[in-house]
């Protein structure tokens, strides 16, 4: 179902076009289109998928200094990893700003806040956004194509596990790691093992 079916898509698009570079806007549209294409099949609301897809990178083009200043202004908790790599704050900041501006649901705020790292206990909307953001068709790295293929052939749970494992691998190559990425993978693998046990 196209994103234009979402009543508020125009307002979301207007907001991101005012803040983000063209390439980032395109990415957000791709994420929203891709997510909304599989969301109903996994029991998620189409319009919520469009909202989080379009708005998840709302603060992504802010500089590190701007991200930290905004976090202070909004009194958001800042972790050690976020202090060292302020880009990790773009999700929580977007969740706070868009949550107020657009009256997003708690599930949508959570999805946007945690779309970069994930976390144990992350709800279904957040899990779906992680897959859509990683695997949207505009992504050029080969792992994105593999994730799309897994989603198509093996289903959402398999795709989510693959994406979480890849994100954890990417994270391990960075100097500053957010511990939530590894914790999210551990939580997913534990749940998967329990469901097969």
C-alpha positions as CSV (number, residue, x, y, z in Angstrom):
1,X,0.0,0.0,0.0
2,X,1.6,3.3,-1.0
3,X,2.6,5.9,1.6
4,X,0.2,8.4,0.0
5,X,-2.6,6.3,1.6
6,X,-1.5,7.6,4.9
7,X,-3.5,10.8,5.7
8,X,-0.6,12.5,7.5
9,X,2.2,11.6,5.0
10,X,2.1,15.0,3.4
11,X,2.7,16.8,6.7
12,X,5.6,14.4,7.6
13,X,7.1,14.9,4.1
14,X,6.9,18.7,4.5
15,X,8.6,18.5,7.9
16,X,11.5,16.3,6.7
17,X,12.0,18.3,3.5
18,X,12.5,21.4,5.6
19,X,15.2,19.8,7.7
20,X,17.0,17.1,5.7
21,X,19.2,17.0,2.6
22,X,17.6,15.6,-0.5
23,X,19.4,12.2,-0.3
24,X,18.2,11.7,3.3
25,X,14.6,12.6,2.3
26,X,14.8,10.0,-0.5
27,X,16.1,7.4,2.0
28,X,13.2,8.2,4.4
29,X,10.7,7.8,1.6
30,X,12.2,4.5,0.7
31,X,12.1,3.3,4.3
32,X,8.5,4.3,4.6
33,X,7.5,2.7,1.3
34,X,9.4,-0.5,2.1
35,X,8.2,-0.8,5.7
36,X,4.5,-0.1,4.7
37,X,4.8,-2.9,2.1
38,X,5.4,-5.6,4.7
39,X,4.0,-4.0,7.9
40,X,0.4,-5.3,7.5
41,X,1.7,-8.8,6.8
42,X,3.3,-8.9,10.2
43,X,0.4,-7.4,12.0
44,X,1.5,-3.7,12.1
45,X,-0.5,-0.6,11.2
46,X,0.3,0.8,7.7
47,X,0.1,4.4,8.8
48,X,2.3,3.9,11.8
49,X,4.9,2.2,9.5
50,X,4.7,5.2,7.2
51,X,5.1,7.7,10.1
52,X,8.2,6.1,11.6
53,X,9.7,5.4,8.2
54,X,9.4,9.1,7.2
55,X,10.4,10.6,10.5
56,X,13.1,8.3,11.9
57,X,16.0,10.4,10.6
58,X,14.4,13.8,11.4
59,X,17.5,14.9,13.3
60,X,20.1,13.0,11.3
61,X,21.6,16.0,9.5
62,X,22.3,17.9,12.7
63,X,26.0,18.2,13.7
64,X,27.4,16.4,16.8
65,X,27.4,19.7,18.7
66,X,23.8,20.4,17.7
67,X,22.7,17.0,18.7
68,X,24.2,17.3,22.2
69,X,22.9,20.9,22.6
70,X,19.3,19.7,21.7
71,X,19.6,16.7,24.0
72,X,20.6,19.1,26.8
73,X,17.8,21.5,26.0
74,X,15.2,18.6,26.1
75,X,16.9,17.1,29.2
76,X,17.3,13.8,27.4
77,X,19.6,11.2,29.1
78,X,22.9,10.9,27.3
79,X,24.9,7.7,27.5
80,X,28.7,7.5,27.4
81,X,28.5,6.1,23.8
82,X,26.3,9.0,22.7
83,X,28.7,11.5,24.3
84,X,31.5,10.0,22.3
85,X,29.4,9.5,19.1
86,X,26.6,12.1,19.2
87,X,25.1,10.8,15.9
88,X,23.7,8.0,18.2
89,X,21.4,10.7,19.6
90,X,19.5,11.4,16.3
91,X,16.9,8.7,17.1
92,X,16.0,9.7,20.6
93,X,16.0,13.4,19.6
94,X,13.7,12.7,16.6
95,X,11.4,10.6,18.8
96,X,11.1,13.5,21.3
97,X,10.6,16.3,18.7
98,X,8.3,14.4,16.3
99,X,6.4,12.8,19.2
100,X,5.3,16.2,20.4
101,X,5.0,17.9,17.0
102,X,2.9,15.1,15.5
103,X,1.4,13.4,18.6
104,X,2.9,10.1,17.8
105,X,2.0,6.9,19.7
106,X,4.3,5.5,22.3
107,X,5.1,2.6,20.0
108,X,6.1,5.1,17.2
109,X,8.3,7.1,19.6
110,X,10.0,4.0,20.8
111,X,10.6,2.8,17.2
112,X,12.2,6.0,16.2
113,X,14.2,6.4,19.4
114,X,15.8,2.9,19.1
115,X,16.0,2.4,15.3
116,X,19.8,2.7,15.2
117,X,20.8,0.2,18.0
118,X,17.7,-1.6,19.0
119,X,17.3,-2.7,22.7
120,X,16.0,-5.6,24.6
121,X,12.2,-5.5,24.8
122,X,11.8,-3.4,21.7
123,X,8.3,-3.6,20.4
124,X,7.2,-4.9,17.0
125,X,7.0,-1.5,15.3
126,X,10.6,-0.8,16.3
127,X,11.8,-4.2,15.1
128,X,10.1,-3.6,11.8
129,X,11.7,-0.2,11.4
130,X,15.2,-1.6,12.1
131,X,14.7,-4.1,9.2
132,X,13.2,-1.4,6.8
133,X,15.9,1.1,7.6
134,X,18.7,-1.4,7.0
135,X,17.2,-3.1,3.9
136,X,15.3,-0.4,2.0
137,X,15.9,-0.7,-1.8
138,X,18.1,2.4,-2.0
139,X,20.8,0.8,0.2
140,X,23.8,-0.2,-1.8
141,X,25.7,-2.5,0.6
142,X,25.2,-6.2,-0.3
143,X,23.8,-7.1,3.2
144,X,20.7,-5.0,2.4
145,X,19.9,-7.1,-0.6
146,X,20.5,-10.3,1.4
147,X,18.1,-9.0,4.1
148,X,15.4,-8.2,1.5
149,X,15.8,-11.7,0.1
150,X,15.6,-13.3,3.5
151,X,12.4,-11.3,4.3
152,X,10.9,-12.4,1.0
153,X,11.8,-16.1,1.3
154,X,12.1,-16.9,5.0
155,X,9.9,-14.2,6.7
156,X,10.3,-11.4,9.1
157,X,11.8,-13.1,12.1
158,X,14.7,-14.5,10.0
159,X,15.3,-11.1,8.4
160,X,15.3,-9.4,11.8
161,X,17.8,-11.8,13.2
162,X,20.0,-11.4,10.2
163,X,19.9,-7.6,10.4
164,X,20.6,-7.5,14.1
165,X,23.6,-9.8,13.6
166,X,24.9,-7.5,10.8
167,X,24.4,-4.4,12.8
168,X,26.3,-6.0,15.7
169,X,29.2,-6.8,13.4
170,X,29.2,-3.3,12.0
171,X,29.1,-1.9,15.5
172,X,32.1,-4.1,16.6
173,X,34.2,-2.4,13.9
174,X,33.6,1.1,15.4
175,X,35.8,2.6,18.1
176,X,32.8,3.6,20.2
177,X,30.1,0.9,20.5
178,X,26.7,1.3,21.9
179,X,26.1,-1.7,24.2
180,X,22.4,-1.8,23.3
181,X,23.3,-3.2,19.8
182,X,24.8,-6.4,21.3
183,X,22.1,-6.6,24.0
184,X,19.4,-6.4,21.4
185,X,20.9,-9.2,19.4
186,X,21.4,-11.3,22.5
187,X,17.7,-10.7,23.5
188,X,16.5,-11.7,20.0
189,X,18.6,-14.8,19.8
190,X,17.4,-15.9,23.3
191,X,13.8,-15.4,22.3
192,X,14.4,-17.3,19.0
193,X,16.0,-20.2,20.9
194,X,13.1,-20.3,23.4
195,X,10.5,-20.4,20.6
196,X,12.4,-23.4,19.0
197,X,13.1,-25.1,22.3
